[in-house]
């Protein structure tokens, strides 16, 4: 499992919000629900933030699909 990494700057924070909002839109759920699930499962600070440098260069659909795949692999239910 990845090490939890803190959000270090405004770009990472904006990216994290972007990810959470777009996953919520894709799933048709409240963004707060996605945030709580990503925090509880350590996906936010254990995957999204550490992989920021690679993920933020990809398309929105790729990012959402990738994070949803990680969530599924880890058994995260939203």
Secondary structure, 3 states (H helix, E strand, C coil): CCCCCCCCCHHHHHHHHHHHHHHHHHHCCCHHHHHHHHHHCCHHHHHHCCCHHHHCCCCHHHHHHHHHHHHHHCCCCC
